[in-house]
Amino acid sequence: MSGNPARVRLQGPDGAQAWVSLQGGQVLSWICAGRERLYLSPHARYAPGQAIRGGVPVIFPQFSDRGPGPRHGFARTQLWTHAGAGRFLLRDDDATRTLWPHRFEAELSAELGRDSLAMSLRIANTGHEAFEFGAALHTYLRLDELARAGLIGLGGRRYLDATRHDAPGVQHEAQLSFAGEVDRLYPDAAGGLTLHEDGRRLAIRSDGFPDTVVWNPGERLAADLADLGAGEHRRFVCVEAAAAAAPLRLEPGQRWQGSQTLTVQDPH
C-alpha cells in the first residue's frame, strides 16, 4: 500500500490479527483463521484528508449527506491518537470546529477474539451545549464473488432506498441477494444478521446503533470511483451498524456507545 499512513497492529489469540490506521481511526485488515475478512481497495488512497476506501471507516458526526457538513462527516479523514490496548481517540480541534462547532471526544476500540472482531464507538459531549449527530461503522466485508453471497436477517424489514431518492420499501425476501447497485437504510433494524458465501458464514451483531445500512455500488458506479475500479464491487458488501435514520442527541457531559461484533462461523 503505497503511501501507507501510520498503522497499529493488534494481535489476538490463535493468530488473529488486525491493522488499524491512525488516519481515520480505521480498521483496515482483520485476519481470522488464516483468512482476510475485510475488503480494502487496491486503489485506496492514503493522503492527509483523504478517506480510505475499505476496512471499517468511522462515520461521524454526519451520515452520508443527512446534514450540512462533509459527506459521512470528518472523522474518517482526521488523524486519530493511539491510546493503547486497541483504543483510538479523536478530539475536537480548531479544524473540526470549522466544520462542526461542537466539543467532543470520539473513541474507537477494537478487540480480537479467537473467531471475532468487536468494535465499539463511543462519543462524549465535552462541551457546554447539546448536539445532535449521526454515526456508523461502515464495514466492508470481503467476498470472493458477490453473486454467490447472501445476507439473512432483514426479511420483512422496511427500508429507505437511496438509489431511488430514499423511496420506502419492504424487503419481502428472507435473504438479500445482490444484483446491481444496493444502497438501503433499514431503520430500527439492528444486528442479528448472517452473511454467507460458499458455505462460509459471518454473524453480524450490533448494539447501540439503531439502524442497519447495506451498500454495494454495483458495476457501473464502481467503475466510476477512482479509488475502487472496474469489477471491484464483486469483492465486498458493506453491512453497516448505523445511527442514520434520525439523529442522536447528547447533552453536555453525556456519552453514547454503539458496537458491532463480527463472528466467523466457517465450518471446520
Backbone torsions as a table, in degrees:
resi	resn	phi	psi	omega
1	MET	NA	98.0	-176.6
2	SER	-63.9	137.7	178.8
3	GLY	73.1	22.5	-177.1
4	ASN	-50.4	134.7	171.6
5	PRO	-75.5	171.4	176.4
6	ALA	-60.1	136.7	-177.8
7	ARG	-131.2	156.1	177.5
8	VAL	-120.8	132.5	178.3
9	ARG	-95.5	129.7	175.4
10	LEU	-109.1	135.9	-177.5
11	GLN	-115.2	131.5	177.9
12	GLY	-118.8	-174.0	-179.4
13	PRO	-72.5	155.8	174.7
14	ASP	55.5	36.5	175.6
15	GLY	82.0	0.7	176.7
16	ALA	-64.0	139.7	177.8
17	GLN	-152.4	159.5	177.5
18	ALA	-143.8	153.9	173.2
19	TRP	-119.6	134.2	-179.5
20	VAL	-123.0	127.5	177.7
21	SER	-83.8	134.5	173.8
22	LEU	-69.6	-26.8	172.3
23	GLN	-73.8	111.4	-179.3
24	GLY	88.3	-7.6	-175.1
25	GLY	54.6	45.2	-162.0
26	GLN	-113.7	121.9	171.7
27	VAL	-66.4	123.6	-177.7
28	LEU	-102.1	-28.2	-173.0
29	SER	-147.7	140.9	172.3
30	TRP	-139.7	112.1	179.2
31	ILE	-104.9	123.0	-178.5
32	CYS	-136.8	132.1	-177.7
33	ALA	53.3	38.8	175.4
34	GLY	75.6	11.5	-175.7
35	ARG	-129.8	137.0	174.2
36	GLU	-71.7	129.5	-175.3
37	ARG	-107.0	-13.9	178.8
38	LEU	-110.1	153.8	178.1
39	TYR	-100.9	132.9	173.4
40	LEU	-128.7	122.4	-176.0
41	SER	-61.7	136.1	174.9
42	PRO	-66.3	-13.0	179.2
43	HIS	-107.5	13.8	179.2
44	ALA	-57.7	144.9	-178.2
45	ARG	-104.5	137.3	-179.2
46	TYR	-121.8	96.1	-179.7
47	ALA	-153.3	150.3	178.6
48	PRO	-52.9	132.7	178.8
49	GLY	79.5	3.2	-177.1
50	GLN	-103.9	130.9	174.3
51	ALA	-72.2	141.5	-179.9
52	ILE	-95.0	125.7	-175.6
53	ARG	-81.9	102.4	176.6
54	GLY	127.4	-177.8	-176.6
55	GLY	68.7	-132.8	179.9
56	VAL	-133.0	81.5	175.6
57	PRO	-60.9	141.5	176.0
58	VAL	-92.4	118.7	-179.4
59	ILE	-97.7	119.0	-179.1
60	PHE	-174.1	140.3	2.8
61	PRO	-97.9	17.5	-177.2
62	GLN	-139.4	134.8	174.8
63	PHE	-93.4	128.9	178.7
64	SER	51.0	-131.8	179.5
65	ASP	-106.1	26.4	-179.7
66	ARG	-84.1	61.5	-178.6
67	GLY	160.3	176.1	-174.8
68	PRO	-87.3	-8.1	-174.3
69	GLY	-89.4	-169.1	178.5
70	PRO	-60.2	143.9	179.1
71	ARG	-54.3	130.0	-178.5
72	HIS	63.2	16.4	175.4
73	GLY	75.5	-170.3	-174.8
74	PHE	-111.9	-10.4	-174.1
75	ALA	-60.1	-34.2	-176.3
76	ARG	-73.8	-9.6	-179.9
77	THR	-113.8	0.1	-178.2
78	GLN	-93.9	160.1	176.5
79	LEU	-87.7	120.9	179.8
80	TRP	-94.2	167.0	178.5
81	THR	-111.9	135.1	175.7
82	HIS	-82.5	120.6	-178.5
83	ALA	-101.2	8.9	178.8
84	GLY	88.4	159.4	174.8
85	ALA	53.9	40.2	177.0
86	GLY	72.8	21.2	-179.7
87	ARG	-112.4	138.6	-177.6
88	PHE	-135.5	135.6	-171.7
89	LEU	-121.7	144.9	171.3
90	LEU	-135.8	126.4	177.3
91	ARG	-120.0	155.3	178.3
92	ASP	-61.4	150.3	173.5
93	ASP	-147.8	-173.7	-177.3
94	ASP	-58.8	-38.2	-178.1
95	ALA	-66.9	-44.9	-178.7
96	THR	-68.5	-33.8	-177.2
97	ARG	-72.8	-16.8	171.7
98	THR	-73.9	-22.6	179.8
99	LEU	-95.7	-30.8	-174.7
100	TRP	-154.5	109.8	-164.9
101	PRO	-82.7	53.7	-176.9
102	HIS	-135.4	153.8	176.8
103	ARG	-97.5	133.5	-173.8
104	PHE	-155.1	165.9	164.9
105	GLU	-133.2	129.2	175.4
106	ALA	-111.9	137.3	177.7
107	GLU	-131.0	125.4	171.7
108	LEU	-105.9	131.9	173.3
109	SER	-123.0	142.8	178.7
110	ALA	-130.1	127.4	-178.5
111	GLU	-128.1	127.9	-179.0
112	LEU	-97.8	131.5	169.2
113	GLY	-108.4	-178.4	179.6
114	ARG	-58.5	-38.2	-178.7
115	ASP	-132.9	21.8	-173.4
116	SER	-143.4	157.1	170.5
117	LEU	-128.8	117.2	178.4
118	ALA	-109.6	123.0	-179.6
119	MET	-120.0	134.2	178.2
120	SER	-127.6	139.2	174.7
121	LEU	-117.0	124.0	178.5
122	ARG	-117.2	134.8	177.8
123	ILE	-122.7	129.4	178.0
124	ALA	-120.2	137.4	172.6
125	ASN	-88.9	106.2	-177.9
126	THR	-99.9	8.4	-179.5
127	GLY	-100.8	-161.5	-175.8
128	HIS	-113.0	5.5	179.4
129	GLU	-130.8	147.9	176.3
130	ALA	-67.1	152.5	172.4
131	PHE	-141.6	159.3	175.5
132	GLU	-114.6	149.7	-176.3
133	PHE	-155.9	162.9	168.4
134	GLY	-117.2	159.8	-177.7
135	ALA	-158.6	158.8	175.6
136	ALA	-165.2	156.7	164.3
137	LEU	-106.5	105.7	-168.1
138	HIS	-87.8	70.2	-164.8
139	THR	-79.2	120.1	176.2
140	TYR	-92.1	111.7	-178.5
141	LEU	-98.2	126.5	-174.6
142	ARG	-72.9	138.5	175.6
143	LEU	-129.9	155.7	169.5
144	ASP	-81.1	-39.2	-179.0
145	GLU	-155.4	113.3	-176.6
146	LEU	-53.6	-39.6	-175.3
147	ALA	-63.6	-19.6	-178.9
148	ARG	-98.7	4.2	-176.1
149	ALA	-99.6	154.7	174.5
150	GLY	-147.5	150.7	-179.8
151	LEU	-118.5	121.8	-177.4
152	ILE	-108.5	140.5	174.5
153	GLY	126.3	-2.6	-178.5
154	LEU	-113.8	7.4	178.1
155	GLY	-59.9	133.6	-179.4
156	GLY	83.6	-4.2	-177.6
157	ARG	-85.2	144.8	173.6
158	ARG	-83.3	154.6	-179.8
159	TYR	-148.8	164.2	171.5
160	LEU	-109.9	128.9	-174.3
161	ASP	-99.8	104.0	-178.2
162	ALA	-68.3	-19.6	176.6
163	THR	-73.8	-11.1	178.2
164	ARG	-129.2	43.8	174.9
165	HIS	56.5	44.6	178.1
166	ASP	62.5	30.9	174.5
167	ALA	-61.6	136.6	-178.8
168	PRO	-77.0	150.4	176.7
169	GLY	-154.6	173.5	175.4
170	VAL	-129.5	131.7	177.2
171	GLN	-83.1	109.2	-178.1
172	HIS	-85.3	-24.0	-179.1
173	GLU	-77.1	143.4	175.0
174	ALA	-67.8	-33.5	-179.3
175	GLN	-117.6	131.7	174.4
176	LEU	-89.0	119.6	173.9
177	SER	-105.5	169.6	-169.0
178	PHE	-124.4	112.1	175.4
179	ALA	-140.5	109.0	-175.0
180	GLY	84.4	-178.3	-177.3
181	GLU	-64.8	136.1	175.4
182	VAL	-128.4	127.7	177.8
183	ASP	-149.7	86.7	-173.2
184	ARG	-121.2	135.3	172.2
185	LEU	-107.8	118.0	178.3
186	TYR	-101.7	99.9	-179.7
187	PRO	-68.3	144.3	176.2
188	ASP	53.9	37.0	176.5
189	ALA	-132.5	97.3	-173.7
190	ALA	-125.4	133.7	169.9
191	GLY	69.6	-175.3	178.4
192	GLY	67.2	31.9	-176.5
193	LEU	-109.3	155.9	175.1
194	THR	-135.9	124.6	173.9
195	LEU	-100.7	128.7	-179.3
196	HIS	-131.9	150.9	178.4
197	GLU	-160.3	122.3	175.1
198	ASP	50.9	42.9	177.5
199	GLY	87.7	-16.3	176.6
200	ARG	-83.1	145.3	-178.1
201	ARG	-134.7	139.0	176.7
202	LEU	-128.7	117.6	176.3
203	ALA	-83.6	137.6	-176.5
204	ILE	-125.6	114.6	-179.9
205	ARG	-121.6	140.8	175.1
206	SER	-133.5	151.4	177.9
207	ASP	-138.1	139.8	178.6
208	GLY	88.4	-39.9	173.9
209	PHE	-77.9	123.9	-176.5
210	PRO	-79.5	-20.8	-168.9
211	ASP	-121.0	165.4	172.2
212	THR	-126.0	137.4	174.3
213	VAL	-119.7	135.1	176.0
214	VAL	-121.2	127.7	-175.2
215	TRP	-141.6	134.9	164.1
216	ASN	-146.2	133.1	-171.6
217	PRO	-73.8	-15.7	-174.9
218	GLY	74.5	170.3	-172.3
219	GLU	-63.4	-45.3	-172.8
220	ARG	-68.6	-47.8	-178.3
221	LEU	-68.1	-38.7	179.3
222	ALA	-58.0	-41.2	-179.2
223	ALA	-65.2	-24.9	-178.1
224	ASP	-89.2	-9.7	-179.1
225	LEU	-92.6	114.2	-173.1
226	ALA	-62.6	-29.1	-179.1
227	ASP	-95.7	15.8	174.9
228	LEU	-125.0	-79.1	173.5
229	GLY	108.1	161.9	-175.9
230	ALA	-59.0	132.0	176.1
231	GLY	82.6	-13.9	-176.4
232	GLU	-69.9	-20.2	178.3
233	HIS	-61.1	-21.2	-178.3
234	ARG	-74.9	-10.0	-172.7
235	ARG	-101.8	5.3	-178.3
236	PHE	-161.2	164.9	161.5
237	VAL	-141.5	142.3	176.3
238	CYS	-94.4	124.6	172.4
239	VAL	-121.1	108.8	-166.7
240	GLU	-110.3	130.0	166.3
241	ALA	-79.5	123.1	-167.9
242	ALA	-142.1	153.1	164.8
243	ALA	-121.0	90.0	-167.8
244	ALA	-129.9	-34.3	-174.5
245	ALA	-67.1	-34.4	177.5
246	ALA	-143.1	144.3	-178.4
247	PRO	-68.4	150.5	171.0
248	LEU	-92.5	153.2	-177.3
249	ARG	-126.0	135.0	175.9
250	LEU	-124.5	129.0	172.2
251	GLU	-81.6	163.3	178.0
252	PRO	-53.2	132.5	179.3
253	GLY	84.8	-9.7	-179.7
254	GLN	-83.6	157.9	178.0
255	ARG	-129.1	152.2	173.3
256	TRP	-132.0	149.2	177.2
257	GLN	-139.6	137.3	172.6
258	GLY	-133.4	149.2	-177.5
259	SER	-139.3	159.0	172.7
260	GLN	-138.4	130.9	179.4
261	THR	-121.1	126.9	178.7
262	LEU	-107.4	128.2	-178.3
263	THR	-128.8	121.0	179.3
264	VAL	-73.6	128.9	178.0
265	GLN	-124.3	33.5	179.0
266	ASP	-61.7	147.1	174.6
267	PRO	-66.8	145.7	-179.1
268	HIS	-95.0	NA	NA
